[in-house]
Amino acid sequence: MNSENRRDAELALSAHDWSQIIGFGPATCYVSMGDEPGTAELRAHLGALRIEVFVPVMQPDRRLLWGRDNDDMTLNAFGIFEPEPEDVDLANFSALIIPGLRMGRDGTRLGRGAGYYDRVLNSLPRMNAGGPIRVGIVFDDELDDTVPHEAHDSALDVVVTPSSVYWI
């Protein structure tokens, strides 16, 4: 995908009706890197909707902490921008916006294999039990009917691509 196509996809992702997808409470969103769908426009759009956005802060023990999305983030050892972490309770958030390499229309998600997000997801109640909605983002060609998964992999509630929103 060339840079123009990536930019178009990033703009299309941010153009969805995010207030309908995630509501107006605080949400997490990843800071995109490499070949992931871009999130800068989405994070700005959520901020314009007055949704508080928190982004991950990677810890050496493969845990994630969370800090407020802002213009004063620093580059970590993996080349990802991170803010200062804050003490937050994700169980009180409206949504978690999650990256993946591929995702399934059945809610399955293939991550990078380190388990950062699986640890977070498995520590929180599911949406139908009052927890935050779990939203995965991938490019259109990274969405399949299902992807390889294991019992400890936590399912998504929604998958968003530049062209569509798939409710599980």
Secondary structure, 3 states (H helix, E strand, C coil): CCHHHHHHHHHHHHCCCHHHHHCCCCEECCCCCCCCCCCHHHHHHHHHCCCCEEEEEECCCCCEEEEECCCCCEECCCCCEECCCECCCHHHCCEEEEECCEEECCCCEECCCCCHHHHHHHCCCCHHHCCCEEEEECCHHHEECCCCCCCCCCCCCEEECCCCEEEC
